[in-house]
């Protein structure tokens, strides 16, 4: 079963091109996006829009980079990493960026500066994040490498100019808790292997963004796994943002 959504920028200016965000879940039950199984659309105050996968024209296109990409984080950390090269110029809310930052194990990237310790997602636009430009599929999680050997955040620029893509892959994120004093990752608890995997993809030229979920069934019945999916940035001195989903009251299917 799949769900996908688009975010597009209305072409109000020639240099502000379309943004597409794709979210797809290949799961037996909807966990993170259950209320969003039907078509939805939305527009922010600057003109970016989204359309989900219940509409036509959105494709799920997963390119796995675990074996080929650079692993930029392989442990649980709320600190940011970067900057890292995008590999091309990417325009976002009237600003061109050639580098990005990763927000630790929390499932978002930023442009123009690093953001650390934002482990609990906010509703977009989030004034708590200041003027930072963000693309998010936020998950309040961690990595349990001893149970999931590929766990971590990877990135790779693929393709050839003028159609390159930067892929940031969040591989095998888990709910994080120090429930037994040493961390459940080392205790054999099932939470350590109940994971999610997803990507943020930036597209050269079109300035499209894709967010797609390969596996979205991670979690526990006792967690605080909030989720924010969307974008935000500053243009014309004003903060703008487009939110597809802010999940503040999760309901998970897994029972410990």
Secondary structure, DSSP 8 states (H G I E B T S, - for coil): ----EEEEE--SSTTS-----------SS-SSSGGG-S--EEE-TTSEEEEETTSSS--------TTTSEEEE-S---S-EEEEEEEEEEEETTEEEEEEEE-TTSSEEEESS---S--S---SS-GGGTT-EEEEEEE--EE-TTTSTT-EEEEEEES-TTS-EEEEEEEEEE----TTSS-GGGTT-GGGG--EEEEEEEETTT--EEEEEEE-----TT----EEEEEEEEETTEEEEEEEEEESS---S---
